[in-house]
């Protein structure tokens, strides 16, 4: 498999892929353009869907913002549905 194709499939740059491959204990030279299919399958299994700490932090922040928005909208809905008290 072409390294460029594998990097694209994993949503990584070629350089990021080379670093991740090295982190997993495999060697990939800077001039290599292809990788064995068996190794590519192993890397796909290992790296596909793996999120960086920054991506995970972004997900947590998004969830917190969504909760705050819902909470704020709930408060607004409660205050806008109350009928004014009529004095007699």
Secondary structure, DSSP 8 states (H G I E B T S, - for coil): -BHHHHHHHTT--HHHHHHHHHHTT----TT--B--HHHHHHHHHHHTT---HHHHHHHHHHHHHHHHHHHHHHHHHHHHHS------
